[in-house]
Amino acid sequence: MSEGAPCSYGDYSYMSTEVEAGETYQISVSVDGDGSWTQYVTIYFDWNNDCEFEDVHQLGSVYTSPGTPVTITGDITIPANAEGTGRMRVIERYSSASVDPCEVYTYGEAEDYTVVVGGCPCDLDGDGDVDVDDYWMFLDTFGSCEGDTKWNPDADLDGDGCITLVDYQLWLACFGDCTGKSFVAPTSRINSRPAGQQAPRGAQIR
């Protein structure tokens, strides 16, 4: 379990959840602080994995007390045209809400997670789960680009035409059974201290 991410950023993209396009899901973010103050929670989505967070949800604010986690919830509707692997960024910020997914701030934390929309895009052999068989298929196509004999478009998870380390990281994020997966972020803590010392306590899509 994480007790704070270095440099105020936690990369938990190896953790994923599966959702369906057009459906609405409840998301919960639990915040725990070492003092009494107001924290704001914002969630950004990059649905097409193009490194631009085009969808933003302001969950609102919570007032924390030492040792007493406070949970804030909201509804997230998955865009009807979303598909494949995307990224979710959860930002907690002290005193005011985040307005930029890549902003620099003094007090707060950002954490990234993977969201898989529809089906099982990492299931390269089509048997309903992501296992060692898919791993060997991925290795066989690794390093290839569109037009190469070994290139497998199903393994090109970021859609850039080549099978790279980025695709491998995305594939690892959905290793295991693609169905019935719950999403629980690492338990950590936030505090109104200089960025990088504390982190949000966790997030869960239900």
Contacts in CASP RR format, 6 or more apart in sequence:
PFRMAT RR
TARGET T0000
AUTHOR 0000-0000-0000
METHOD contacts of the structure
MODEL  1
MSEGAPCSYGDYSYMSTEVEAGETYQISVSVDGDGSWTQYVTIYFDWNND
CEFEDVHQLGSVYTSPGTPVTITGDITIPANAEGTGRMRVIERYSSASVD
PCEVYTYGEAEDYTVVVGGCPCDLDGDGDVDVDDYWMFLDTFGSCEGDTK
WNPDADLDGDGCITLVDYQLWLACFGDCTGKSFVAPTSRINSRPAGQQAP
RGAQIR
1 186 0 8 1.000
1 187 0 8 1.000
1 188 0 8 1.000
2 10 0 8 1.000
2 12 0 8 1.000
2 186 0 8 1.000
2 187 0 8 1.000
2 188 0 8 1.000
2 199 0 8 1.000
3 188 0 8 1.000
3 189 0 8 1.000
3 199 0 8 1.000
4 10 0 8 1.000
4 109 0 8 1.000
4 188 0 8 1.000
4 189 0 8 1.000
4 196 0 8 1.000
4 197 0 8 1.000
4 198 0 8 1.000
4 199 0 8 1.000
5 11 0 8 1.000
5 109 0 8 1.000
5 111 0 8 1.000
5 188 0 8 1.000
5 196 0 8 1.000
5 199 0 8 1.000
6 196 0 8 1.000
7 195 0 8 1.000
7 196 0 8 1.000
8 105 0 8 1.000
8 108 0 8 1.000
8 109 0 8 1.000
8 110 0 8 1.000
8 195 0 8 1.000
8 196 0 8 1.000
8 197 0 8 1.000
8 199 0 8 1.000
9 109 0 8 1.000
9 110 0 8 1.000
9 111 0 8 1.000
9 112 0 8 1.000
9 196 0 8 1.000
10 109 0 8 1.000
10 110 0 8 1.000
10 111 0 8 1.000
10 112 0 8 1.000
10 199 0 8 1.000
11 111 0 8 1.000
11 112 0 8 1.000
12 111 0 8 1.000
12 112 0 8 1.000
12 113 0 8 1.000
12 185 0 8 1.000
12 186 0 8 1.000
13 87 0 8 1.000
13 112 0 8 1.000
13 113 0 8 1.000
13 114 0 8 1.000
13 169 0 8 1.000
13 170 0 8 1.000
13 173 0 8 1.000
14 114 0 8 1.000
14 169 0 8 1.000
14 172 0 8 1.000
14 173 0 8 1.000
15 113 0 8 1.000
15 114 0 8 1.000
15 173 0 8 1.000
15 183 0 8 1.000
15 184 0 8 1.000
15 185 0 8 1.000
15 186 0 8 1.000
16 85 0 8 1.000
16 113 0 8 1.000
16 114 0 8 1.000
16 115 0 8 1.000
16 116 0 8 1.000
16 173 0 8 1.000
16 174 0 8 1.000
16 181 0 8 1.000
16 183 0 8 1.000
17 113 0 8 1.000
17 114 0 8 1.000
17 115 0 8 1.000
17 116 0 8 1.000
17 181 0 8 1.000
17 182 0 8 1.000
17 183 0 8 1.000
17 205 0 8 1.000
18 116 0 8 1.000
18 117 0 8 1.000
18 118 0 8 1.000
18 119 0 8 1.000
18 120 0 8 1.000
18 174 0 8 1.000
18 178 0 8 1.000
18 179 0 8 1.000
18 180 0 8 1.000
18 181 0 8 1.000
19 25 0 8 1.000
19 78 0 8 1.000
19 115 0 8 1.000
19 116 0 8 1.000
19 117 0 8 1.000
19 118 0 8 1.000
19 205 0 8 1.000
20 78 0 8 1.000
20 117 0 8 1.000
20 118 0 8 1.000
21 78 0 8 1.000
21 79 0 8 1.000
21 80 0 8 1.000
21 81 0 8 1.000
21 82 0 8 1.000
21 83 0 8 1.000
21 117 0 8 1.000
21 118 0 8 1.000
22 77 0 8 1.000
22 78 0 8 1.000
22 79 0 8 1.000
22 80 0 8 1.000
22 82 0 8 1.000
23 77 0 8 1.000
23 78 0 8 1.000
24 75 0 8 1.000
24 76 0 8 1.000
24 77 0 8 1.000
24 78 0 8 1.000
25 75 0 8 1.000
25 76 0 8 1.000
25 77 0 8 1.000
25 78 0 8 1.000
25 205 0 8 1.000
25 206 0 8 1.000
26 73 0 8 1.000
26 74 0 8 1.000
26 75 0 8 1.000
26 76 0 8 1.000
26 205 0 8 1.000
26 206 0 8 1.000
27 43 0 8 1.000
27 59 0 8 1.000
27 73 0 8 1.000
27 74 0 8 1.000
27 75 0 8 1.000
27 76 0 8 1.000
27 203 0 8 1.000
27 204 0 8 1.000
27 205 0 8 1.000
27 206 0 8 1.000
28 71 0 8 1.000
28 72 0 8 1.000
28 73 0 8 1.000
28 74 0 8 1.000
28 203 0 8 1.000
28 204 0 8 1.000
28 205 0 8 1.000
28 206 0 8 1.000
29 41 0 8 1.000
29 43 0 8 1.000
29 59 0 8 1.000
29 71 0 8 1.000
29 72 0 8 1.000
29 73 0 8 1.000
29 90 0 8 1.000
29 92 0 8 1.000
29 200 0 8 1.000
29 201 0 8 1.000
29 202 0 8 1.000
29 203 0 8 1.000
29 204 0 8 1.000
30 69 0 8 1.000
30 70 0 8 1.000
30 71 0 8 1.000
30 200 0 8 1.000
30 201 0 8 1.000
30 202 0 8 1.000
30 203 0 8 1.000
30 204 0 8 1.000
31 39 0 8 1.000
31 41 0 8 1.000
31 62 0 8 1.000
31 64 0 8 1.000
31 69 0 8 1.000
31 70 0 8 1.000
31 71 0 8 1.000
31 72 0 8 1.000
31 92 0 8 1.000
31 190 0 8 1.000
31 200 0 8 1.000
31 201 0 8 1.000
31 202 0 8 1.000
32 64 0 8 1.000
32 67 0 8 1.000
32 68 0 8 1.000
32 69 0 8 1.000
32 70 0 8 1.000
32 189 0 8 1.000
32 190 0 8 1.000
32 201 0 8 1.000
33 39 0 8 1.000
33 64 0 8 1.000
33 65 0 8 1.000
33 66 0 8 1.000
33 67 0 8 1.000
33 189 0 8 1.000
33 190 0 8 1.000
33 191 0 8 1.000
33 198 0 8 1.000
34 66 0 8 1.000
34 67 0 8 1.000
34 189 0 8 1.000
34 191 0 8 1.000
34 198 0 8 1.000
35 64 0 8 1.000
35 65 0 8 1.000
35 66 0 8 1.000
35 191 0 8 1.000
35 192 0 8 1.000
36 63 0 8 1.000
36 64 0 8 1.000
36 65 0 8 1.000
36 66 0 8 1.000
37 63 0 8 1.000
37 64 0 8 1.000
37 94 0 8 1.000
37 95 0 8 1.000
37 192 0 8 1.000
38 61 0 8 1.000
38 62 0 8 1.000
38 63 0 8 1.000
38 64 0 8 1.000
38 94 0 8 1.000
38 95 0 8 1.000
39 61 0 8 1.000
39 62 0 8 1.000
39 63 0 8 1.000
39 64 0 8 1.000
39 92 0 8 1.000
39 93 0 8 1.000
39 94 0 8 1.000
39 108 0 8 1.000
39 190 0 8 1.000
39 192 0 8 1.000
40 58 0 8 1.000
40 60 0 8 1.000
40 61 0 8 1.000
40 92 0 8 1.000
40 93 0 8 1.000
40 94 0 8 1.000
40 95 0 8 1.000
40 96 0 8 1.000
40 97 0 8 1.000
40 98 0 8 1.000
41 58 0 8 1.000
41 59 0 8 1.000
41 60 0 8 1.000
41 61 0 8 1.000
41 62 0 8 1.000
41 72 0 8 1.000
41 90 0 8 1.000
41 91 0 8 1.000
41 92 0 8 1.000
41 200 0 8 1.000
42 56 0 8 1.000
42 57 0 8 1.000
42 58 0 8 1.000
42 59 0 8 1.000
42 60 0 8 1.000
42 90 0 8 1.000
42 91 0 8 1.000
42 93 0 8 1.000
42 97 0 8 1.000
42 98 0 8 1.000
43 56 0 8 1.000
43 57 0 8 1.000
43 59 0 8 1.000
43 76 0 8 1.000
43 88 0 8 1.000
43 89 0 8 1.000
43 90 0 8 1.000
43 91 0 8 1.000
43 203 0 8 1.000
44 53 0 8 1.000
44 55 0 8 1.000
44 56 0 8 1.000
44 57 0 8 1.000
44 88 0 8 1.000
44 89 0 8 1.000
44 91 0 8 1.000
44 101 0 8 1.000
45 53 0 8 1.000
45 54 0 8 1.000
45 55 0 8 1.000
45 56 0 8 1.000
45 57 0 8 1.000
45 76 0 8 1.000
45 86 0 8 1.000
45 87 0 8 1.000
45 88 0 8 1.000
45 89 0 8 1.000
45 115 0 8 1.000
46 52 0 8 1.000
46 53 0 8 1.000
46 54 0 8 1.000
46 55 0 8 1.000
46 86 0 8 1.000
46 87 0 8 1.000
46 88 0 8 1.000
46 89 0 8 1.000
47 54 0 8 1.000
47 55 0 8 1.000
47 78 0 8 1.000
47 79 0 8 1.000
47 82 0 8 1.000
47 86 0 8 1.000
47 115 0 8 1.000
47 117 0 8 1.000
48 82 0 8 1.000
48 86 0 8 1.000
49 84 0 8 1.000
49 85 0 8 1.000
49 86 0 8 1.000
49 87 0 8 1.000
49 157 0 8 1.000
49 158 0 8 1.000
49 159 0 8 1.000
49 170 0 8 1.000
53 87 0 8 1.000
53 89 0 8 1.000
53 101 0 8 1.000
53 102 0 8 1.000
55 79 0 8 1.000
56 101 0 8 1.000
57 74 0 8 1.000
57 76 0 8 1.000
58 97 0 8 1.000
59 72 0 8 1.000
59 73 0 8 1.000
59 74 0 8 1.000
60 72 0 8 1.000
60 97 0 8 1.000
61 72 0 8 1.000
61 97 0 8 1.000
62 70 0 8 1.000
62 71 0 8 1.000
62 72 0 8 1.000
63 70 0 8 1.000
64 70 0 8 1.000
64 190 0 8 1.000
69 201 0 8 1.000
76 205 0 8 1.000
78 117 0 8 1.000
82 117 0 8 1.000
83 117 0 8 1.000
83 118 0 8 1.000
84 116 0 8 1.000
84 117 0 8 1.000
84 118 0 8 1.000
84 121 0 8 1.000
84 157 0 8 1.000
85 114 0 8 1.000
85 115 0 8 1.000
85 116 0 8 1.000
85 117 0 8 1.000
85 121 0 8 1.000
85 122 0 8 1.000
85 157 0 8 1.000
85 158 0 8 1.000
85 170 0 8 1.000
85 173 0 8 1.000
85 174 0 8 1.000
86 114 0 8 1.000
86 115 0 8 1.000
86 116 0 8 1.000
86 117 0 8 1.000
87 112 0 8 1.000
87 113 0 8 1.000
87 114 0 8 1.000
87 115 0 8 1.000
88 112 0 8 1.000
88 113 0 8 1.000
88 114 0 8 1.000
88 115 0 8 1.000
89 101 0 8 1.000
89 110 0 8 1.000
89 111 0 8 1.000
89 112 0 8 1.000
89 113 0 8 1.000
90 110 0 8 1.000
90 111 0 8 1.000
90 112 0 8 1.000
90 113 0 8 1.000
90 185 0 8 1.000
90 200 0 8 1.000
90 202 0 8 1.000
90 203 0 8 1.000
91 98 0 8 1.000
91 101 0 8 1.000
91 108 0 8 1.000
91 109 0 8 1.000
91 110 0 8 1.000
91 111 0 8 1.000
92 108 0 8 1.000
92 109 0 8 1.000
92 110 0 8 1.000
92 190 0 8 1.000
92 199 0 8 1.000
92 200 0 8 1.000
93 105 0 8 1.000
93 107 0 8 1.000
93 108 0 8 1.000
94 106 0 8 1.000
94 107 0 8 1.000
94 108 0 8 1.000
94 192 0 8 1.000
95 107 0 8 1.000
95 192 0 8 1.000
98 105 0 8 1.000
101 110 0 8 1.000
104 195 0 8 1.000
105 195 0 8 1.000
106 194 0 8 1.000
106 195 0 8 1.000
107 192 0 8 1.000
107 193 0 8 1.000
107 194 0 8 1.000
107 195 0 8 1.000
108 190 0 8 1.000
108 192 0 8 1.000
108 195 0 8 1.000
108 196 0 8 1.000
108 198 0 8 1.000
109 188 0 8 1.000
109 190 0 8 1.000
109 195 0 8 1.000
109 196 0 8 1.000
109 198 0 8 1.000
109 199 0 8 1.000
109 200 0 8 1.000
111 185 0 8 1.000
111 186 0 8 1.000
111 199 0 8 1.000
111 200 0 8 1.000
111 202 0 8 1.000
111 203 0 8 1.000
113 183 0 8 1.000
113 185 0 8 1.000
113 203 0 8 1.000
114 170 0 8 1.000
114 173 0 8 1.000
114 174 0 8 1.000
116 122 0 8 1.000
116 173 0 8 1.000
116 174 0 8 1.000
116 178 0 8 1.000
119 178 0 8 1.000
120 126 0 8 1.000
120 128 0 8 1.000
120 129 0 8 1.000
120 130 0 8 1.000
120 174 0 8 1.000
120 178 0 8 1.000
120 179 0 8 1.000
121 154 0 8 1.000
121 157 0 8 1.000
121 174 0 8 1.000
122 130 0 8 1.000
122 134 0 8 1.000
122 157 0 8 1.000
122 170 0 8 1.000
122 171 0 8 1.000
122 173 0 8 1.000
122 174 0 8 1.000
122 175 0 8 1.000
122 178 0 8 1.000
123 129 0 8 1.000
123 130 0 8 1.000
123 134 0 8 1.000
123 178 0 8 1.000
124 133 0 8 1.000
124 134 0 8 1.000
124 137 0 8 1.000
124 138 0 8 1.000
124 152 0 8 1.000
124 154 0 8 1.000
124 155 0 8 1.000
125 133 0 8 1.000
125 134 0 8 1.000
125 137 0 8 1.000
127 133 0 8 1.000
128 177 0 8 1.000
128 178 0 8 1.000
128 179 0 8 1.000
129 176 0 8 1.000
129 177 0 8 1.000
129 178 0 8 1.000
129 179 0 8 1.000
130 171 0 8 1.000
130 174 0 8 1.000
130 175 0 8 1.000
130 176 0 8 1.000
130 177 0 8 1.000
130 178 0 8 1.000
131 175 0 8 1.000
131 176 0 8 1.000
134 171 0 8 1.000
135 175 0 8 1.000
137 152 0 8 1.000
137 155 0 8 1.000
138 155 0 8 1.000
138 163 0 8 1.000
138 167 0 8 1.000
138 168 0 8 1.000
138 171 0 8 1.000
140 150 0 8 1.000
140 152 0 8 1.000
141 150 0 8 1.000
141 151 0 8 1.000
141 152 0 8 1.000
141 155 0 8 1.000
141 163 0 8 1.000
142 155 0 8 1.000
142 163 0 8 1.000
142 167 0 8 1.000
142 168 0 8 1.000
143 150 0 8 1.000
143 162 0 8 1.000
143 163 0 8 1.000
143 164 0 8 1.000
144 150 0 8 1.000
144 151 0 8 1.000
144 152 0 8 1.000
144 162 0 8 1.000
144 163 0 8 1.000
145 151 0 8 1.000
145 161 0 8 1.000
145 162 0 8 1.000
145 163 0 8 1.000
146 153 0 8 1.000
146 156 0 8 1.000
146 161 0 8 1.000
146 162 0 8 1.000
151 161 0 8 1.000
151 163 0 8 1.000
152 163 0 8 1.000
155 163 0 8 1.000
155 167 0 8 1.000
155 171 0 8 1.000
156 162 0 8 1.000
156 163 0 8 1.000
156 167 0 8 1.000
157 166 0 8 1.000
157 167 0 8 1.000
157 170 0 8 1.000
157 171 0 8 1.000
158 164 0 8 1.000
158 166 0 8 1.000
158 167 0 8 1.000
158 170 0 8 1.000
160 166 0 8 1.000
182 204 0 8 1.000
182 205 0 8 1.000
182 206 0 8 1.000
183 203 0 8 1.000
183 204 0 8 1.000
183 205 0 8 1.000
184 202 0 8 1.000
184 204 0 8 1.000
185 200 0 8 1.000
185 202 0 8 1.000
185 203 0 8 1.000
185 204 0 8 1.000
186 202 0 8 1.000
187 201 0 8 1.000
187 202 0 8 1.000
188 198 0 8 1.000
188 199 0 8 1.000
188 200 0 8 1.000
188 201 0 8 1.000
188 202 0 8 1.000
189 198 0 8 1.000
189 199 0 8 1.000
189 201 0 8 1.000
190 198 0 8 1.000
190 199 0 8 1.000
190 200 0 8 1.000
190 201 0 8 1.000
191 197 0 8 1.000
191 198 0 8 1.000
END
